[in-house]
Amino acid sequence: MKILFIYPNLYAQIGFNYGISYISGFLRANNIETFLLNVNEKLGYPLDHERIKRDVLAIGPDMIGLSVLTNQYKYATEITQHIKGYYSGPVLFGGIHPTMDPSGTMADRHVDYICVGEGEEAILELMEKGSPIGVRNMGYRSDSGLVLEPLRPFIDINKLPFKDYSIFNFQDMIDAKDGWVGLMASRGCPFRCTYCLNHKIMKLYKDHGHLPKYYLRRHTVDEVIYEIEYLLKNYKRIKMFIFDDDIFTFDKQWLKEFSEKYKQVTDIGFVCNAHARIFDDEVAWYLKDAGCRIVKFGLESGSNRIRKTVLNRHMSNKDIENAFDTAHRFGLHTSAFVMIGLPHEKKEDMMETVRLLSRIKPGRFRWSLFFPFIGTRAYDIAKEAGQIDFKKINELDNFTDDTCMDLGDEENLMVEKLKELFCVYVNGYGNVDGESRYAGLVEDIQGLDRNAWTGKKDAIKEQARAFDEEMEKRGVIHYTVKFNPFMGVRSDWKDDSLSP
């Protein structure tokens, strides 16, 4: 038997699909042939329906499965509509979007089945039976309407076969990402942030009788070390490992063992996520000792009000300041992640984010435009507030280029200004030049109405670039946009191997 996976990942950052790699490894261990079309223009496979047709017909799969993210849903449905013109087998949608919106996904008549939640065992059973009836985690149509089978318990990830890297053109992905390689040491997260999928998945499984304490599962350290050794042996030009776990540092004992074993197999640095409220000297020491190069913290907002009432992020600005101070004392390069354009966010909330960044002085910071993912509590909050532009939400490919939120004229303009000139704002509030020149530029920007902003935006950006060049010549540490349009990096950071 054969299954063909299709992963639409268009006009966005290149993503390694952990779900497909796990499922493919599991299926191959059970004598199912697997294939993949990784549809991404940066990897040489653009959205070319004739090429997809040739590949589908050449492979002749018994089933086609698409892994679907919300921002890629429109491309997944477009691909499926074309496939149904020449392929008579079943088409399955899996991934986070059908899990979060099963009925909406099944409203597309070109989709035959959906997989809700984890797919390894469910897809194997579906392939072996040839029918979704009675297969837990499956959704399908019957004469009486949509049927959603009960969910099976979370899988024990330590009993899974090794992930399948061969299904990807993995060396091409490494080279396209300048040597960065993603890893996942765990599944799940102990927190319930409203903008994230975890709280919905937890509720979903709990409603099916599965206790929430089993959601956060971690591979053993030895399994992770084996995977790193495998990658180093089989692929070239690896410069950096990035652990995509929601929180890599949650278990201190695990982290201690990892620190001891990681440095024995490689001196390549790694990047990981931490949480400001549970970051202390011990955690920082283990990371530094192991060779961590960047530790990332999700701040989301500098406004306590927004974090508490909108995001369900229960940490204070003091917690955040302490975490960054600790990381810096141990010589760790820090990264702060923030969002703008949040539901109920006001100009003052956005400025609190700017002021917080200017105080904690991260090594770098990234910003995104809030996107209300369907199924999340944040989506409901934004919808109830009447702040979603539903036409734009279906047009966006990512959450960095534009926003689908409508917060009102004043806040919308503030979002645009920060999106274009976030570094200028942080430099200004930190008075990095000691002469308030950035601060004066921020004051000028703040005084512009929409018409004036539209007319002067390019000139202001050019003035900001001139300031940055002058600061560089004078050796004044400041933030400047680097590596991508939504990242500000300290000017004293010279290691371009840490580029993404």
C-alpha positions in Angstrom: 0.0 0.0 0.0 1.1 3.6 -0.7 0.2 6.9 0.7 1.3 10.2 -0.8 1.7 13.2 1.6 1.4 16.7 0.3 2.6 19.6 2.4 1.7 23.1 1.2 4.2 25.5 2.7 4.0 28.5 0.3 5.1 32.1 0.6 6.1 31.6 4.3 9.2 30.5 6.2 10.4 27.1 5.3 9.0 24.6 7.8 10.0 21.0 8.6 6.8 19.0 9.1 7.4 16.9 12.2 4.0 15.3 11.9 4.7 13.9 8.5 8.2 12.7 9.5 6.7 10.9 12.5 3.8 9.4 10.6 5.9 8.3 7.7 8.4 6.6 10.0 5.5 4.8 11.8 3.9 3.7 8.5 7.1 2.5 6.9 7.8 0.4 10.0 4.5 -1.2 9.3 5.2 -1.9 5.6 3.3 1.1 4.1 5.1 3.0 1.3 5.2 6.7 1.8 5.9 9.6 -0.5 5.9 13.4 -0.1 5.4 16.5 -2.3 6.8 19.4 -0.3 5.2 22.3 -2.1 7.4 25.3 -1.4 8.7 27.7 -3.9 11.9 28.2 -2.0 12.7 24.5 -2.3 12.1 24.4 -6.0 8.5 23.1 -5.9 6.1 26.0 -6.6 2.3 25.7 -6.7 2.3 23.9 -10.2 -0.8 21.9 -10.7 0.5 20.1 -13.8 3.6 19.0 -11.9 1.6 17.8 -9.0 -0.6 15.8 -11.4 2.4 14.2 -13.0 3.8 13.2 -9.6 0.5 11.9 -8.3 -0.1 9.8 -11.4 3.5 8.5 -11.4 3.3 7.4 -7.7 -0.2 6.0 -8.0 -1.0 6.2 -4.2 -3.9 4.4 -2.5 -4.5 7.5 -0.5 -3.4 11.1 -0.5 -3.0 13.0 2.8 -2.4 16.7 3.1 -1.0 18.3 6.3 -2.8 21.6 6.6 -1.9 24.7 8.5 -4.6 27.4 8.7 -2.6 30.0 6.7 -2.1 27.3 4.0 -5.7 26.0 4.0 -6.6 27.9 0.8 -3.7 26.3 -1.0 -4.6 22.8 0.3 -8.2 23.1 -1.0 -7.0 24.5 -4.3 -4.6 21.5 -4.7 -7.3 19.1 -3.7 -9.9 20.4 -6.2 -7.4 19.9 -9.0 -6.4 16.4 -7.8 -10.0 15.3 -7.7 -10.2 15.9 -11.5 -7.9 13.0 -12.2 -7.5 10.9 -9.0 -10.3 8.7 -7.7 -8.8 7.6 -4.4 -9.6 9.1 -1.0 -8.1 12.4 0.1 -7.4 12.9 3.8 -6.7 16.3 5.6 -4.7 16.2 8.8 -2.8 18.6 10.9 -3.8 21.5 13.1 -6.4 23.1 10.9 -8.8 20.1 10.6 -8.2 19.4 14.3 -9.2 22.9 15.2 -12.1 23.2 12.7 -13.3 19.7 11.7 -16.8 20.7 10.5 -15.5 23.6 8.5 -12.8 21.4 6.8 -15.4 18.7 6.0 -17.6 21.3 4.4 -15.3 21.0 1.4 -16.7 18.2 -0.6 -13.3 17.4 -2.1 -12.1 16.3 1.3 -13.1 12.7 2.0 -11.7 12.2 5.5 -10.0 14.2 8.2 -7.7 13.1 11.0 -8.2 14.9 14.3 -5.3 15.0 16.7 -2.3 12.7 16.5 -2.2 10.6 13.3 0.3 7.8 13.6 -1.9 4.9 14.7 -5.1 6.4 13.1 -3.7 6.6 9.6 -2.1 3.1 9.8 -5.5 1.7 10.9 -7.3 3.6 8.1 -4.8 2.3 5.5 -5.2 -1.3 6.7 -9.0 -1.3 6.9 -9.6 0.8 3.8 -12.5 2.5 5.6 -12.7 5.3 8.3 -15.7 3.7 10.0 -14.8 2.9 13.6 -11.3 4.3 13.3 -10.6 6.5 16.2 -9.5 10.1 15.4 -11.1 9.9 12.0 -13.9 12.2 10.6 -16.0 11.4 7.5 -19.5 11.8 6.1 -22.4 9.5 6.4 -26.0 9.7 5.3 -26.8 11.4 8.5 -24.0 14.0 8.3 -20.5 14.4 9.7 -19.2 11.6 11.9 -16.3 12.3 14.2 -15.0 9.1 15.8 -13.8 9.2 19.4 -10.2 10.0 20.0 -7.6 7.5 21.1 -5.3 8.3 24.0 -2.1 10.3 23.3 0.6 8.1 21.9 3.7 7.2 23.9 6.3 9.0 21.8 9.2 6.9 23.2 7.7 3.9 21.5 7.5 5.4 18.1 9.9 4.3 15.4 12.6 6.8 14.4 11.4 9.8 12.4 11.6 9.6 8.6 14.0 12.2 7.3 14.4 10.5 3.9 10.9 11.5 2.8 12.1 15.1 2.7 14.9 16.5 0.5 16.4 17.2 3.8 19.8 18.4 2.6 18.1 21.0 0.4 16.1 22.2 3.4 19.3 22.5 5.5 21.0 24.5 2.8 17.9 26.7 2.2 17.8 27.5 5.9 21.6 28.3 6.0 22.5 25.3 8.1 19.7 25.5 10.7 18.1 22.1 11.6 15.0 21.8 13.7 14.5 19.2 16.4 11.6 18.3 18.7 12.4 16.7 22.1 8.8 16.8 23.3 5.2 17.1 22.4 2.8 19.4 24.2 2.9 22.3 26.6 1.8 22.8 30.3 0.4 26.2 29.7 -2.9 27.4 28.2 -2.3 30.6 26.3 -5.4 31.7 24.4 -3.6 32.3 21.1 -2.1 28.8 20.9 -3.6 25.5 20.0 -2.6 23.6 23.1 -5.6 24.6 25.3 -8.0 23.5 22.6 -6.3 20.2 22.1 -6.2 19.6 25.8 -9.9 20.2 26.1 -10.6 18.0 23.1 -8.8 15.0 24.5 -10.1 15.6 28.0 -13.7 15.6 26.6 -12.9 12.2 25.2 -11.8 10.9 28.6 -8.1 11.3 28.3 -6.4 13.0 31.3 -4.6 16.2 30.5 -1.5 15.3 32.5 -0.5 13.0 29.6 -0.3 15.8 27.0 3.3 17.0 27.7 5.5 14.1 26.7 9.3 14.1 26.3 11.7 11.9 24.4 14.5 10.5 26.5 17.8 12.3 26.4 19.4 9.3 24.7 16.8 9.3 21.9 17.5 13.0 21.3 21.2 12.4 21.3 20.8 9.5 18.9 18.9 11.7 16.5 21.6 14.4 16.6 24.3 11.9 15.9 22.2 10.5 13.0 21.8 14.0 11.5 25.5 14.8 11.8 26.4 11.5 10.2 24.0 11.7 7.3 23.8 15.4 6.4 26.3 18.2 5.7 26.7 21.8 6.5 24.7 21.8 9.7 25.5 25.1 11.6 22.9 25.2 14.3 20.2 23.0 15.9 17.0 24.7 16.9 14.7 22.9 19.4 11.1 23.8 18.4 9.6 22.4 21.7 7.1 24.9 23.2 9.3 24.9 26.4 12.6 23.1 26.2 13.7 24.0 29.7 10.6 22.8 31.7 12.2 19.6 33.3 15.4 20.5 35.1 16.5 16.9 35.6 16.1 16.2 31.9 17.9 19.4 31.0 20.8 18.5 33.3 21.2 15.1 31.7 20.9 16.7 28.2 23.6 19.2 29.1 26.0 16.5 30.1 25.5 14.4 27.0 25.0 17.0 24.3 28.5 18.5 24.6 30.0 15.0 24.3 28.7 14.5 20.8 29.0 18.0 19.2 30.2 21.5 19.7 27.5 22.9 17.3 25.4 25.4 19.1 21.6 25.1 19.7 18.6 27.4 20.2 15.7 26.7 22.5 12.5 28.1 24.0 12.2 28.9 27.7 9.6 30.5 30.0 10.3 33.7 31.9 8.6 32.5 35.1 10.6 29.3 35.4 14.0 30.5 34.4 16.7 30.7 37.0 20.5 30.4 37.5 20.4 26.6 37.4 18.6 26.4 34.1 20.8 29.1 32.6 23.9 27.2 33.7 22.8 24.0 32.1 22.1 25.8 28.8 25.4 27.6 28.8 27.3 24.5 29.7 25.7 22.5 27.0 26.5 25.0 24.3 23.2 26.9 23.9 23.7 30.0 21.7 20.2 31.6 21.9 17.5 31.2 24.5 14.1 32.5 23.3 11.3 33.8 25.5 7.7 34.4 24.4 6.7 37.8 25.9 3.8 38.5 23.5 3.0 41.8 25.1 4.6 44.3 27.6 1.1 45.1 28.9 0.2 43.2 32.0 -3.5 43.9 31.2 -3.3 42.3 27.8 -1.3 39.3 29.0 -3.8 38.6 31.8 -7.2 39.4 30.2 -6.5 38.4 26.6 -3.6 36.0 26.4 -3.8 34.0 29.6 -0.1 34.6 30.1 0.4 34.6 33.9 3.8 36.3 34.3 4.7 39.8 35.3 7.1 42.3 33.7 9.3 41.7 36.7 9.4 38.0 35.9 10.5 38.9 32.4 13.1 41.3 33.5 14.6 38.8 35.9 14.7 36.1 33.3 16.6 38.3 30.8 19.0 39.5 33.5 19.7 35.9 34.5 20.3 34.8 30.9 22.6 37.8 30.3 24.6 37.1 33.4 25.4 33.7 32.1 26.4 35.0 28.7 23.4 33.7 26.8 22.2 35.5 23.7 18.5 36.2 24.2 15.6 36.5 21.9 12.2 38.1 22.7 9.1 37.3 20.8 6.2 39.9 20.8 2.9 40.4 19.0 1.1 43.5 18.0 -2.4 44.0 16.8 -3.9 41.9 19.6 -7.6 41.9 20.5 -8.5 44.9 22.7 -5.0 46.3 22.4 -4.7 50.0 22.6 -1.8 52.3 21.6 -0.6 52.5 25.2 -0.4 48.6 25.4 1.8 48.6 22.3 4.0 51.3 23.9 4.3 49.2 27.0 5.7 46.4 24.8 8.2 48.9 23.3 9.3 50.2 26.8 9.7 46.6 28.1 12.0 45.7 25.3 14.0 48.8 25.8 14.5 47.8 29.5 15.4 44.1 29.1 17.7 44.8 26.2 17.4 41.3 24.5 20.1 40.2 22.0 17.3 40.2 19.4 13.6 40.5 19.2 11.0 39.4 16.7 7.6 40.7 16.1 4.5 39.3 14.4 1.1 40.5 13.7 -1.5 38.7 15.8 -3.4 36.1 13.8 -6.7 34.7 15.2 -6.4 31.0 14.5 -9.8 29.4 14.3 -10.6 27.1 17.3 -8.5 29.1 19.8 -9.9 31.2 22.6 -8.1 34.2 21.2 -10.1 33.8 18.0 -13.3 33.8 20.0 -12.1 36.9 21.9 -11.3 38.8 18.7 -14.6 37.7 17.0 -16.7 38.7 20.0 -15.0 42.1 19.9 -15.9 42.5 16.2 -12.2 43.0 15.4 -11.5 40.4 12.7 -11.5 41.3 9.0 -12.9 38.0 7.6 -12.0 38.9 4.0 -8.4 39.4 4.9 -8.1 36.5 7.2 -8.6 34.1 4.2 -6.0 36.0 2.1 -3.0 36.0 4.4 -0.2 33.5 3.9 1.6 34.3 7.1 1.4 36.6 10.2 4.3 38.9 9.4 3.3 40.7 6.2 -0.1 42.1 7.1 -2.8 41.8 9.7 -6.5 40.7 9.5 -7.3 42.6 12.7 -9.2 45.9 12.7 -8.7 47.6 16.1 -9.8 51.1 15.0 -8.1 53.8 12.9 -5.7 54.9 15.7 -4.6 51.5 16.7 -4.4 50.2 13.1 -2.0 53.1 12.3 0.1 52.3 15.4 0.4 48.7 14.2 1.6 49.8 10.8 4.2 52.2 12.3 5.6 49.5 14.6 5.6 46.9 11.9 7.8 49.1 9.8 9.9 50.8 12.5 10.0 48.7 15.6 13.7 49.0 16.0 13.5 52.8 15.9 10.9 52.8 18.7 13.0 50.5 20.9 16.2 52.5 20.2 14.3 55.7 21.0 12.9 54.6 24.3 16.2 53.1 25.3 17.9 56.4 24.2 20.7 54.2 22.9 22.5 57.1 21.3 22.5 59.2 24.4 21.4 62.2 22.4 17.6 61.4 22.0 17.9 61.5 18.3 16.0 58.2 17.9 13.6 59.4 20.5 13.0 62.6 18.5 12.3 60.6 15.4 9.8 58.5 17.4 8.1 61.6 18.5 7.8 62.8 14.9 6.4 59.5 13.8 3.8 59.5 16.6 2.6 62.9 15.4 1.8 61.7 11.9 -1.8 61.0 10.9 -2.5 58.4 8.3 -2.1 60.7 5.3 1.1 62.1 6.6 2.5 58.7 7.5 1.7 57.4 4.0 3.5 60.3 2.4 6.6 60.4 4.7 7.1 56.7 5.6 9.8 56.0 3.1 11.7 59.2 4.0 11.5 58.3 7.7 12.8 54.8 7.0 15.7 56.3 5.1 16.5 58.6 8.0 16.4 55.7 10.4 18.9 53.8 8.1 21.2 56.9 8.2 21.0 56.9 12.0 21.9 53.2 12.1 24.9 53.7 9.8 26.1 56.6 12.0 25.7 54.5 15.2 27.6 51.7 13.5 30.5 53.9 12.7 30.6 55.3 16.2 30.4 51.9 17.8 27.1 52.7 19.5 25.1 49.6 20.3 21.6 49.8 18.8 19.0 47.6 17.3 18.8 47.3 13.5 16.6 45.1 11.2 18.6 42.0 10.3 18.1 38.6 8.8 14.4 39.2 8.0 12.0 42.2 8.0 10.6 41.4 11.4 13.7 40.9 13.5 15.7 43.5 15.4 19.2 42.5 16.3 21.8 44.2 18.6 24.5 45.8 16.4 27.3 44.2 18.5 26.1 40.7 17.4 28.5 39.7 14.6 27.9 35.9 14.2 25.9 35.6 11.0 25.6 31.8 11.5 22.7 32.7 13.9 20.7 34.1 11.0 17.1 32.9 11.1 
